Amino acid sequence: MSTNRDSGFTEALVTIDGAVLSDAEVCTLRVAVSSFMMKLQDPKQAAQLGSIAAGYLAHGSKVEEMLVDGGSRPDRLQRSMQAP
């Protein structure tokens, strides 16, 4: 985990199937999740997904929060990722 010199933002530490993502990969993931969450705010987009939209909103919000806040609060991210 490193801090971006220009923005001062620290990306979250993300591991997928044992592979630790680079800061650039985590940034890409964070932007993709945030973009998807913004699209779900549009009632037409959510309606196209039907009943699963509510789950995406609930779980996606938590993932987005961990990706954004996890970079500045790694202890919280680690606890969240270890929870059952």
Phi and psi in degrees as GROMACS dihedral restraints (atoms count N, CA, C in turn):
[ dihedral_restraints ]
;  ai    aj    ak    al  type     phi  dphi    fc
    3     4     5     6     1  -135.7    20    10
    4     5     6     7     1   158.7    20    10
    6     7     8     9     1   -96.2    20    10
    7     8     9    10     1   131.7    20    10
    9    10    11    12     1   -67.0    20    10
   10    11    12    13     1   126.5    20    10
   12    13    14    15     1   -62.9    20    10
   13    14    15    16     1   -35.1    20    10
   15    16    17    18     1   -78.7    20    10
   16    17    18    19     1   -45.8    20    10
   18    19    20    21     1   -95.2    20    10
   19    20    21    22     1   -23.3    20    10
   21    22    23    24     1    79.9    20    10
   22    23    24    25     1     2.0    20    10
   24    25    26    27     1   -82.3    20    10
   25    26    27    28     1   139.1    20    10
   27    28    29    30     1  -108.2    20    10
   28    29    30    31     1   123.2    20    10
   30    31    32    33     1   -73.5    20    10
   31    32    33    34     1   151.6    20    10
   33    34    35    36     1   -68.1    20    10
   34    35    36    37     1   157.8    20    10
   36    37    38    39     1   -89.4    20    10
   37    38    39    40     1   118.9    20    10
   39    40    41    42     1  -124.9    20    10
   40    41    42    43     1   130.5    20    10
   42    43    44    45     1  -121.9    20    10
   43    44    45    46     1   128.6    20    10
   45    46    47    48     1  -121.5    20    10
   46    47    48    49     1   118.1    20    10
   48    49    50    51     1    50.9    20    10
   49    50    51    52     1    41.8    20    10
   51    52    53    54     1    87.7    20    10
   52    53    54    55     1   -12.0    20    10
   54    55    56    57     1   -96.2    20    10
   55    56    57    58     1   125.3    20    10
   57    58    59    60     1   -83.0    20    10
   58    59    60    61     1   125.4    20    10
   60    61    62    63     1   -75.5    20    10
   61    62    63    64     1   146.7    20    10
   63    64    65    66     1   -73.3    20    10
   64    65    66    67     1   165.6    20    10
   66    67    68    69     1   -57.4    20    10
   67    68    69    70     1   -39.6    20    10
   69    70    71    72     1   -65.2    20    10
   70    71    72    73     1   -39.3    20    10
   72    73    74    75     1   -67.8    20    10
   73    74    75    76     1   -40.6    20    10
   75    76    77    78     1   -65.6    20    10
   76    77    78    79     1   -40.3    20    10
   78    79    80    81     1   -59.9    20    10
   79    80    81    82     1   -44.2    20    10
   81    82    83    84     1   -61.4    20    10
   82    83    84    85     1   -44.0    20    10
   84    85    86    87     1   -62.9    20    10
   85    86    87    88     1   -44.9    20    10
   87    88    89    90     1   -60.8    20    10
   88    89    90    91     1   -44.2    20    10
   90    91    92    93     1   -66.8    20    10
   91    92    93    94     1   -40.3    20    10
   93    94    95    96     1   -64.4    20    10
   94    95    96    97     1   -44.6    20    10
   96    97    98    99     1   -64.5    20    10
   97    98    99   100     1   -44.8    20    10
   99   100   101   102     1   -62.1    20    10
  100   101   102   103     1   -40.1    20    10
  102   103   104   105     1   -63.8    20    10
  103   104   105   106     1   -44.7    20    10
  105   106   107   108     1   -62.1    20    10
  106   107   108   109     1   -41.7    20    10
  108   109   110   111     1   -65.3    20    10
  109   110   111   112     1   -36.3    20    10
  111   112   113   114     1   -65.7    20    10
  112   113   114   115     1   -40.4    20    10
  114   115   116   117     1   -63.8    20    10
  115   116   117   118     1   -34.6    20    10
  117   118   119   120     1   -69.4    20    10
  118   119   120   121     1   -16.4    20    10
  120   121   122   123     1   -71.4    20    10
  121   122   123   124     1   -19.6    20    10
  123   124   125   126     1   -79.9    20    10
  124   125   126   127     1   117.5    20    10
  126   127   128   129     1   -54.6    20    10
  127   128   129   130     1   -33.7    20    10
  129   130   131   132     1   -66.1    20    10
  130   131   132   133     1   -42.1    20    10
  132   133   134   135     1   -64.4    20    10
  133   134   135   136     1   -45.1    20    10
  135   136   137   138     1   -63.4    20    10
  136   137   138   139     1   -39.3    20    10
  138   139   140   141     1   -63.5    20    10
  139   140   141   142     1   -34.2    20    10
  141   142   143   144     1   -64.5    20    10
  142   143   144   145     1   -27.3    20    10
  144   145   146   147     1   -85.5    20    10
  145   146   147   148     1   -15.9    20    10
  147   148   149   150     1    69.6    20    10
  148   149   150   151     1  -139.7    20    10
  150   151   152   153     1   -68.5    20    10
  151   152   153   154     1   -20.0    20    10
  153   154   155   156     1   -78.3    20    10
  154   155   156   157     1   -11.1    20    10
  156   157   158   159     1   -59.3    20    10
  157   158   159   160     1   -40.5    20    10
  159   160   161   162     1   -62.5    20    10
  160   161   162   163     1   -40.3    20    10
  162   163   164   165     1   -66.2    20    10
  163   164   165   166     1   -42.3    20    10
  165   166   167   168     1   -60.7    20    10
  166   167   168   169     1   -41.3    20    10
  168   169   170   171     1   -62.9    20    10
  169   170   171   172     1   -46.0    20    10
  171   172   173   174     1   -66.6    20    10
  172   173   174   175     1   -52.1    20    10
  174   175   176   177     1   -75.4    20    10
  175   176   177   178     1   -36.8    20    10
  177   178   179   180     1   -63.1    20    10
  178   179   180   181     1   -37.0    20    10
  180   181   182   183     1   -63.2    20    10
  181   182   183   184     1   -40.6    20    10
  183   184   185   186     1   -66.8    20    10
  184   185   186   187     1   -42.9    20    10
  186   187   188   189     1   -62.5    20    10
  187   188   189   190     1   -44.6    20    10
  189   190   191   192     1   -60.4    20    10
  190   191   192   193     1   -43.3    20    10
  192   193   194   195     1   -62.1    20    10
  193   194   195   196     1   -42.6    20    10
  195   196   197   198     1   -65.9    20    10
  196   197   198   199     1   -38.1    20    10
  198   199   200   201     1   -68.4    20    10
  199   200   201   202     1   -37.2    20    10
  201   202   203   204     1   -81.9    20    10
  202   203   204   205     1   -51.5    20    10
  204   205   206   207     1   -78.5    20    10
  205   206   207   208     1   -26.6    20    10
  207   208   209   210     1   -63.0    20    10
  208   209   210   211     1   -30.2    20    10
  210   211   212   213     1   -65.5    20    10
  211   212   213   214     1   -34.3    20    10
  213   214   215   216     1   -96.7    20    10
  214   215   216   217     1   -11.6    20    10
  216   217   218   219     1  -136.9    20    10
  217   218   219   220     1    71.0    20    10
  219   220   221   222     1   -62.0    20    10
  220   221   222   223     1   -27.8    20    10
  222   223   224   225     1   -63.9    20    10
  223   224   225   226     1   -37.9    20    10
  225   226   227   228     1   -70.1    20    10
  226   227   228   229     1   -39.0    20    10
  228   229   230   231     1   -63.2    20    10
  229   230   231   232     1   -45.1    20    10
  231   232   233   234     1   -62.1    20    10
  232   233   234   235     1   -42.1    20    10
  234   235   236   237     1   -62.5    20    10
  235   236   237   238     1   -43.5    20    10
  237   238   239   240     1   -64.2    20    10
  238   239   240   241     1   -39.1    20    10
  240   241   242   243     1   -74.1    20    10
  241   242   243   244     1   -25.0    20    10
  243   244   245   246     1   -86.6    20    10
  244   245   246   247     1   -15.9    20    10
  246   247   248   249     1   -64.4    20    10
  247   248   249   250     1   145.1    20    10
